[in-house]
Amino acid sequence: MTVKHPADSICIMTDMVLPGETNPLNNLFGGELLARMDRAASIAARRHSGHIVVTASVNHVAFNSAIPLGSVVTIEAKVSRAFKSSMETYIDVWIEDRISGEKTKANEAIYTFVAVDETGCPVEVHALEPQTELEIQRYDAALRRKQLSLVLAGKMSPHDATELKALFM
């Protein structure tokens, strides 16, 4: 299998928050943002794997800032780590100031996807090689998150979670 870089998978989606997508406080519904992030992240995972992908988990979501009605929202998603058939995708959400045009990070999320064939069976994905400092940080952290998830699910012994244990040693 070939090695790919996070930049090969990047998906950038820009849209505006419309009245039908807001709550009574005139901010974007959280569920609407989750759906937008899922779409962008699935495109990034498909670009990396070259296969159909399914959402395996939403590992982390931080709604740090409300996104007001009329805001221009940009969602940037790219694969942060590839495992055997799964890929972690990191999503950054930016809002644009209506006057200055300056972008501010509003939210972030981490989703996991599994690449599957036409029958729904998992298939192997390309290896990932991070290039930038941020990509390396996210790549390294992805293994710790995976190990934590496996330990919590009872699928890995805490003793075997070497990367996770290294945080506490």
Secondary structure as the mmCIF struct_conf table of DSSP 4:
data_model
#
loop_
_struct_conf.conf_type_id
_struct_conf.id
_struct_conf.beg_label_comp_id
_struct_conf.beg_label_asym_id
_struct_conf.beg_label_seq_id
_struct_conf.end_label_comp_id
_struct_conf.end_label_asym_id
_struct_conf.end_label_seq_id
STRN STRN1 VAL A 3 LYS A 4
HELX_RH_3T_P HELX_RH_3T_P1 PRO A 6 SER A 9
STRN STRN2 CYS A 11 MET A 16
HELX_RH_3T_P HELX_RH_3T_P2 PRO A 19 GLU A 21
STRN STRN3 THR A 22 THR A 22
TURN_TY1_P TURN_TY1_P1 PRO A 24 LEU A 25
BEND BEND1 ASN A 26 ASN A 26
STRN STRN4 ASN A 27 LEU A 28
HELX_RH_AL_P HELX_RH_AL_P1 GLY A 30 SER A 49
BEND BEND2 GLY A 50 HIS A 51
STRN STRN5 ILE A 52 PHE A 63
BEND BEND3 SER A 65 SER A 65
STRN STRN6 PRO A 68 PRO A 68
TURN_TY1_P TURN_TY1_P2 LEU A 69 GLY A 70
STRN STRN7 VAL A 72 ALA A 82
BEND BEND4 LYS A 84 SER A 85
STRN STRN8 SER A 86 GLU A 96
TURN_TY1_P TURN_TY1_P3 ARG A 98 SER A 100
STRN STRN9 LYS A 103 VAL A 116
TURN_TY1_P TURN_TY1_P4 GLU A 118 THR A 119
BEND BEND5 GLY A 120 GLY A 120
STRN STRN10 PRO A 122 PRO A 122
STRN STRN11 ALA A 127 LEU A 128
BEND BEND6 THR A 132 THR A 132
HELX_RH_AL_P HELX_RH_AL_P2 GLU A 133 LEU A 152
TURN_TY1_P TURN_TY1_P5 ALA A 153 GLY A 154
BEND BEND7 LYS A 155 MET A 156
HELX_RH_3T_P HELX_RH_3T_P3 PRO A 158 ASP A 160
HELX_RH_AL_P HELX_RH_AL_P3 THR A 162 ALA A 166
TURN_TY1_P TURN_TY1_P6 LEU A 167 PHE A 168
#
